[in-house]
């Protein structure tokens, strides 16, 4: 499930880069959230 959320956030960020919307700050927040989700998934995977 975490991978799905990360992929969706990254896709939304890429769409924001392509469309050059005025929501640039929001798009970068989505990118940061996607990176955090992936890192959490990697950390949890190593614990298991």
PDB file with SEQRES, HELIX, SHEET and CRYST1 records, atoms N, CA, C and O in Angstrom:
SEQRES   1 A   48  UNK UNK UNK UNK UNK UNK UNK UNK UNK UNK UNK UNK UNK          
SEQRES   2 A   48  UNK UNK UNK UNK UNK UNK UNK UNK UNK UNK UNK UNK UNK          
SEQRES   3 A   48  UNK UNK UNK UNK UNK UNK UNK UNK UNK UNK UNK UNK UNK          
SEQRES   4 A   48  UNK UNK UNK UNK UNK UNK UNK UNK UNK                          
HELIX    1 AA1 UNK A    2  UNK A   19  1                                  18    
HELIX    2 AA2 UNK A   24  UNK A   47  1                                  24    
CRYST1    1.000    1.000    1.000  90.00  90.00  90.00 P 1           1          
ATOM      1  N   UNK A   1       0.821  -1.193   0.000  1.00  0.00           N  
ATOM      2  CA  UNK A   1       0.000   0.000   0.000  1.00  0.00           C  
ATOM      3  C   UNK A   1       0.865   1.257   0.000  1.00  0.00           C  
ATOM      4  O   UNK A   1       0.535   2.236  -0.670  1.00  0.00           O  
ATOM      5  N   UNK A   2       1.966   1.237   0.745  1.00  0.00           N  
ATOM      6  CA  UNK A   2       2.856   2.399   0.771  1.00  0.00           C  
ATOM      7  C   UNK A   2       3.451   2.670  -0.598  1.00  0.00           C  
ATOM      8  O   UNK A   2       3.602   3.825  -0.997  1.00  0.00           O  
ATOM      9  N   UNK A   3       3.792   1.601  -1.325  1.00  0.00           N  
ATOM     10  CA  UNK A   3       4.347   1.803  -2.665  1.00  0.00           C  
ATOM     11  C   UNK A   3       3.322   2.454  -3.581  1.00  0.00           C  
ATOM     12  O   UNK A   3       3.670   3.300  -4.405  1.00  0.00           O  
ATOM     13  N   UNK A   4       2.065   2.064  -3.440  1.00  0.00           N  
ATOM     14  CA  UNK A   4       1.006   2.645  -4.265  1.00  0.00           C  
ATOM     15  C   UNK A   4       0.870   4.136  -3.995  1.00  0.00           C  
ATOM     16  O   UNK A   4       0.754   4.929  -4.929  1.00  0.00           O  
ATOM     17  N   UNK A   5       0.884   4.521  -2.720  1.00  0.00           N  
ATOM     18  CA  UNK A   5       0.794   5.935  -2.361  1.00  0.00           C  
ATOM     19  C   UNK A   5       1.991   6.696  -2.909  1.00  0.00           C  
ATOM     20  O   UNK A   5       1.838   7.793  -3.446  1.00  0.00           O  
ATOM     21  N   UNK A   6       3.179   6.124  -2.779  1.00  0.00           N  
ATOM     22  CA  UNK A   6       4.386   6.782  -3.273  1.00  0.00           C  
ATOM     23  C   UNK A   6       4.322   6.979  -4.781  1.00  0.00           C  
ATOM     24  O   UNK A   6       4.670   8.049  -5.281  1.00  0.00           O  
ATOM     25  N   UNK A   7       3.886   5.969  -5.504  1.00  0.00           N  
ATOM     26  CA  UNK A   7       3.798   6.073  -6.960  1.00  0.00           C  
ATOM     27  C   UNK A   7       2.787   7.142  -7.363  1.00  0.00           C  
ATOM     28  O   UNK A   7       3.041   7.928  -8.276  1.00  0.00           O  
ATOM     29  N   UNK A   8       1.639   7.171  -6.681  1.00  0.00           N  
ATOM     30  CA  UNK A   8       0.619   8.175  -7.002  1.00  0.00           C  
ATOM     31  C   UNK A   8       1.159   9.582  -6.752  1.00  0.00           C  
ATOM     32  O   UNK A   8       0.948  10.480  -7.567  1.00  0.00           O  
ATOM     33  N   UNK A   9       1.845   9.776  -5.648  1.00  0.00           N  
ATOM     34  CA  UNK A   9       2.390  11.096  -5.337  1.00  0.00           C  
ATOM     35  C   UNK A   9       3.445  11.514  -6.353  1.00  0.00           C  
ATOM     36  O   UNK A   9       3.483  12.674  -6.764  1.00  0.00           O  
ATOM     37  N   UNK A  10       4.293  10.591  -6.756  1.00  0.00           N  
ATOM     38  CA  UNK A  10       5.326  10.915  -7.748  1.00  0.00           C  
ATOM     39  C   UNK A  10       4.701  11.246  -9.094  1.00  0.00           C  
ATOM     40  O   UNK A  10       5.152  12.165  -9.778  1.00  0.00           O  
ATOM     41  N   UNK A  11       3.665  10.505  -9.482  1.00  0.00           N  
ATOM     42  CA  UNK A  11       2.980  10.788 -10.748  1.00  0.00           C  
ATOM     43  C   UNK A  11       2.340  12.172 -10.701  1.00  0.00           C  
ATOM     44  O   UNK A  11       2.426  12.930 -11.667  1.00  0.00           O  
ATOM     45  N   UNK A  12       1.701  12.503  -9.585  1.00  0.00           N  
ATOM     46  CA  UNK A  12       1.093  13.831  -9.453  1.00  0.00           C  
ATOM     47  C   UNK A  12       2.148  14.931  -9.532  1.00  0.00           C  
ATOM     48  O   UNK A  12       1.915  15.980 -10.132  1.00  0.00           O  
ATOM     49  N   UNK A  13       3.307  14.687  -8.925  1.00  0.00           N  
ATOM     50  CA  UNK A  13       4.389  15.657  -8.984  1.00  0.00           C  
ATOM     51  C   UNK A  13       4.882  15.847 -10.414  1.00  0.00           C  
ATOM     52  O   UNK A  13       5.098  16.975 -10.856  1.00  0.00           O  
ATOM     53  N   UNK A  14       5.057  14.752 -11.128  1.00  0.00           N  
ATOM     54  CA  UNK A  14       5.506  14.844 -12.520  1.00  0.00           C  
ATOM     55  C   UNK A  14       4.470  15.560 -13.376  1.00  0.00           C  
ATOM     56  O   UNK A  14       4.832  16.354 -14.244  1.00  0.00           O  
ATOM     57  N   UNK A  15       3.194  15.294 -13.146  1.00  0.00           N  
ATOM     58  CA  UNK A  15       2.145  15.999 -13.882  1.00  0.00           C  
ATOM     59  C   UNK A  15       2.196  17.499 -13.580  1.00  0.00           C  
ATOM     60  O   UNK A  15       1.958  18.324 -14.463  1.00  0.00           O  
ATOM     61  N   UNK A  16       2.500  17.836 -12.361  1.00  0.00           N  
ATOM     62  CA  UNK A  16       2.627  19.243 -11.988  1.00  0.00           C  
ATOM     63  C   UNK A  16       3.797  19.910 -12.696  1.00  0.00           C  
ATOM     64  O   UNK A  16       3.706  21.073 -13.089  1.00  0.00           O  
ATOM     65  N   UNK A  17       4.893  19.183 -12.860  1.00  0.00           N  
ATOM     66  CA  UNK A  17       6.039  19.742 -13.584  1.00  0.00           C  
ATOM     67  C   UNK A  17       5.701  19.965 -15.048  1.00  0.00           C  
ATOM     68  O   UNK A  17       6.100  20.970 -15.637  1.00  0.00           O  
ATOM     69  N   UNK A  18       4.969  19.032 -15.632  1.00  0.00           N  
ATOM     70  CA  UNK A  18       4.631  19.132 -17.050  1.00  0.00           C  
ATOM     71  C   UNK A  18       3.628  20.258 -17.290  1.00  0.00           C  
ATOM     72  O   UNK A  18       3.752  21.005 -18.260  1.00  0.00           O  
ATOM     73  N   UNK A  19       2.652  20.376 -16.423  1.00  0.00           N  
ATOM     74  CA  UNK A  19       1.589  21.361 -16.642  1.00  0.00           C  
ATOM     75  C   UNK A  19       1.977  22.758 -16.171  1.00  0.00           C  
ATOM     76  O   UNK A  19       1.323  23.730 -16.549  1.00  0.00           O  
ATOM     77  N   UNK A  20       3.018  22.883 -15.359  1.00  0.00           N  
ATOM     78  CA  UNK A  20       3.480  24.181 -14.837  1.00  0.00           C  
ATOM     79  C   UNK A  20       2.350  24.954 -14.175  1.00  0.00           C  
ATOM     80  O   UNK A  20       2.130  26.129 -14.470  1.00  0.00           O  
ATOM     81  N   UNK A  21       1.654  24.301 -13.297  1.00  0.00           N  
ATOM     82  CA  UNK A  21       0.550  24.960 -12.607  1.00  0.00           C  
ATOM     83  C   UNK A  21       1.073  25.934 -11.564  1.00  0.00           C  
ATOM     84  O   UNK A  21       2.268  25.962 -11.270  1.00  0.00           O  
ATOM     85  N   UNK A  22       0.174  26.730 -11.011  1.00  0.00           N  
ATOM     86  CA  UNK A  22       0.555  27.685  -9.977  1.00  0.00           C  
ATOM     87  C   UNK A  22       0.695  27.016  -8.618  1.00  0.00           C  
ATOM     88  O   UNK A  22       1.065  27.668  -7.642  1.00  0.00           O  
ATOM     89  N   UNK A  23       0.405  25.736  -8.547  1.00  0.00           N  
ATOM     90  CA  UNK A  23       0.509  25.006  -7.290  1.00  0.00           C  
ATOM     91  C   UNK A  23       1.892  24.382  -7.122  1.00  0.00           C  
ATOM     92  O   UNK A  23       2.011  23.260  -6.629  1.00  0.00           O  
ATOM     93  N   UNK A  24       2.924  25.092  -7.525  1.00  0.00           N  
ATOM     94  CA  UNK A  24       4.286  24.559  -7.476  1.00  0.00           C  
ATOM     95  C   UNK A  24       4.696  24.116  -6.093  1.00  0.00           C  
ATOM     96  O   UNK A  24       5.297  23.053  -5.937  1.00  0.00           O  
ATOM     97  N   UNK A  25       4.379  24.917  -5.077  1.00  0.00           N  
ATOM     98  CA  UNK A  25       4.721  24.563  -3.706  1.00  0.00           C  
ATOM     99  C   UNK A  25       4.031  23.285  -3.272  1.00  0.00           C  
ATOM    100  O   UNK A  25       4.634  22.435  -2.618  1.00  0.00           O  
ATOM    101  N   UNK A  26       2.760  23.150  -3.639  1.00  0.00           N  
ATOM    102  CA  UNK A  26       1.998  21.950  -3.280  1.00  0.00           C  
ATOM    103  C   UNK A  26       2.576  20.719  -3.950  1.00  0.00           C  
ATOM    104  O   UNK A  26       2.647  19.651  -3.342  1.00  0.00           O  
ATOM    105  N   UNK A  27       2.990  20.864  -5.203  1.00  0.00           N  
ATOM    106  CA  UNK A  27       3.556  19.737  -5.936  1.00  0.00           C  
ATOM    107  C   UNK A  27       4.852  19.269  -5.269  1.00  0.00           C  
ATOM    108  O   UNK A  27       5.101  18.068  -5.166  1.00  0.00           O  
ATOM    109  N   UNK A  28       5.672  20.218  -4.817  1.00  0.00           N  
ATOM    110  CA  UNK A  28       6.925  19.825  -4.180  1.00  0.00           C  
ATOM    111  C   UNK A  28       6.678  19.192  -2.817  1.00  0.00           C  
ATOM    112  O   UNK A  28       7.442  18.328  -2.386  1.00  0.00           O  
ATOM    113  N   UNK A  29       5.621  19.613  -2.139  1.00  0.00           N  
ATOM    114  CA  UNK A  29       5.251  18.959  -0.882  1.00  0.00           C  
ATOM    115  C   UNK A  29       4.863  17.507  -1.157  1.00  0.00           C  
ATOM    116  O   UNK A  29       5.207  16.613  -0.383  1.00  0.00           O  
ATOM    117  N   UNK A  30       4.149  17.273  -2.258  1.00  0.00           N  
ATOM    118  CA  UNK A  30       3.790  15.901  -2.625  1.00  0.00           C  
ATOM    119  C   UNK A  30       5.046  15.070  -2.889  1.00  0.00           C  
ATOM    120  O   UNK A  30       5.111  13.901  -2.507  1.00  0.00           O  
ATOM    121  N   UNK A  31       6.035  15.667  -3.537  1.00  0.00           N  
ATOM    122  CA  UNK A  31       7.281  14.950  -3.798  1.00  0.00           C  
ATOM    123  C   UNK A  31       7.961  14.567  -2.492  1.00  0.00           C  
ATOM    124  O   UNK A  31       8.411  13.432  -2.335  1.00  0.00           O  
ATOM    125  N   UNK A  32       8.037  15.496  -1.566  1.00  0.00           N  
ATOM    126  CA  UNK A  32       8.659  15.207  -0.273  1.00  0.00           C  
ATOM    127  C   UNK A  32       7.897  14.102   0.443  1.00  0.00           C  
ATOM    128  O   UNK A  32       8.509  13.208   1.029  1.00  0.00           O  
ATOM    129  N   UNK A  33       6.574  14.152   0.402  1.00  0.00           N  
ATOM    130  CA  UNK A  33       5.777  13.101   1.038  1.00  0.00           C  
ATOM    131  C   UNK A  33       6.033  11.739   0.391  1.00  0.00           C  
ATOM    132  O   UNK A  33       6.102  10.722   1.081  1.00  0.00           O  
ATOM    133  N   UNK A  34       6.172  11.726  -0.927  1.00  0.00           N  
ATOM    134  CA  UNK A  34       6.444  10.467  -1.624  1.00  0.00           C  
ATOM    135  C   UNK A  34       7.788   9.892  -1.193  1.00  0.00           C  
ATOM    136  O   UNK A  34       7.907   8.689  -0.963  1.00  0.00           O  
ATOM    137  N   UNK A  35       8.792  10.746  -1.083  1.00  0.00           N  
ATOM    138  CA  UNK A  35      10.122  10.287  -0.659  1.00  0.00           C  
ATOM    139  C   UNK A  35      10.063   9.747   0.769  1.00  0.00           C  
ATOM    140  O   UNK A  35      10.659   8.711   1.067  1.00  0.00           O  
ATOM    141  N   UNK A  36       9.348  10.443   1.651  1.00  0.00           N  
ATOM    142  CA  UNK A  36       9.227   9.992   3.038  1.00  0.00           C  
ATOM    143  C   UNK A  36       8.540   8.634   3.099  1.00  0.00           C  
ATOM    144  O   UNK A  36       8.958   7.759   3.857  1.00  0.00           O  
ATOM    145  N   UNK A  37       7.490   8.455   2.307  1.00  0.00           N  
ATOM    146  CA  UNK A  37       6.776   7.175   2.305  1.00  0.00           C  
ATOM    147  C   UNK A  37       7.692   6.047   1.843  1.00  0.00           C  
ATOM    148  O   UNK A  37       7.691   4.965   2.429  1.00  0.00           O  
ATOM    149  N   UNK A  38       8.468   6.294   0.800  1.00  0.00           N  
ATOM    150  CA  UNK A  38       9.388   5.262   0.308  1.00  0.00           C  
ATOM    151  C   UNK A  38      10.445   4.944   1.363  1.00  0.00           C  
ATOM    152  O   UNK A  38      10.759   3.776   1.590  1.00  0.00           O  
ATOM    153  N   UNK A  39      10.994   5.966   2.006  1.00  0.00           N  
ATOM    154  CA  UNK A  39      11.998   5.722   3.039  1.00  0.00           C  
ATOM    155  C   UNK A  39      11.411   4.943   4.212  1.00  0.00           C  
ATOM    156  O   UNK A  39      12.062   4.039   4.736  1.00  0.00           O  
ATOM    157  N   UNK A  40      10.214   5.274   4.624  1.00  0.00           N  
ATOM    158  CA  UNK A  40       9.570   4.518   5.709  1.00  0.00           C  
ATOM    159  C   UNK A  40       9.375   3.061   5.311  1.00  0.00           C  
ATOM    160  O   UNK A  40       9.561   2.156   6.124  1.00  0.00           O  
ATOM    161  N   UNK A  41       9.001   2.843   4.063  1.00  0.00           N  
ATOM    162  CA  UNK A  41       8.795   1.475   3.606  1.00  0.00           C  
ATOM    163  C   UNK A  41      10.118   0.704   3.610  1.00  0.00           C  
ATOM    164  O   UNK A  41      10.145  -0.468   3.986  1.00  0.00           O  
ATOM    165  N   UNK A  42      11.192   1.334   3.205  1.00  0.00           N  
ATOM    166  CA  UNK A  42      12.504   0.679   3.202  1.00  0.00           C  
ATOM    167  C   UNK A  42      12.941   0.362   4.627  1.00  0.00           C  
ATOM    168  O   UNK A  42      13.436  -0.731   4.898  1.00  0.00           O  
ATOM    169  N   UNK A  43      12.759   1.311   5.532  1.00  0.00           N  
ATOM    170  CA  UNK A  43      13.147   1.101   6.925  1.00  0.00           C  
ATOM    171  C   UNK A  43      12.328  -0.026   7.537  1.00  0.00           C  
ATOM    172  O   UNK A  43      12.879  -0.887   8.222  1.00  0.00           O  
ATOM    173  N   UNK A  44      11.025  -0.032   7.302  1.00  0.00           N  
ATOM    174  CA  UNK A  44      10.179  -1.086   7.866  1.00  0.00           C  
ATOM    175  C   UNK A  44      10.503  -2.433   7.247  1.00  0.00           C  
ATOM    176  O   UNK A  44      10.400  -3.461   7.918  1.00  0.00           O  
ATOM    177  N   UNK A  45      10.891  -2.447   5.991  1.00  0.00           N  
ATOM    178  CA  UNK A  45      11.253  -3.692   5.334  1.00  0.00           C  
ATOM    179  C   UNK A  45      12.506  -4.293   5.921  1.00  0.00           C  
ATOM    180  O   UNK A  45      12.632  -5.515   5.999  1.00  0.00           O  
ATOM    181  N   UNK A  46      13.437  -3.450   6.335  1.00  0.00           N  
ATOM    182  CA  UNK A  46      14.682  -3.969   6.917  1.00  0.00           C  
ATOM    183  C   UNK A  46      14.460  -4.504   8.309  1.00  0.00           C  
ATOM    184  O   UNK A  46      15.152  -5.430   8.731  1.00  0.00           O  
ATOM    185  N   UNK A  47      13.511  -3.943   9.034  1.00  0.00           N  
ATOM    186  CA  UNK A  47      13.217  -4.441  10.383  1.00  0.00           C  
ATOM    187  C   UNK A  47      12.572  -5.818  10.348  1.00  0.00           C  
ATOM    188  O   UNK A  47      12.823  -6.643  11.227  1.00  0.00           O  
ATOM    189  N   UNK A  48      11.765  -6.065   9.365  1.00  0.00           N  
ATOM    190  CA  UNK A  48      10.990  -7.303   9.320  1.00  0.00           C  
ATOM    191  C   UNK A  48      11.847  -8.522   9.109  1.00  0.00           C  
ATOM    192  O   UNK A  48      11.330  -9.637   9.050  1.00  0.00           O  
TER     193      UNK A  48                                                      
END                                                                             
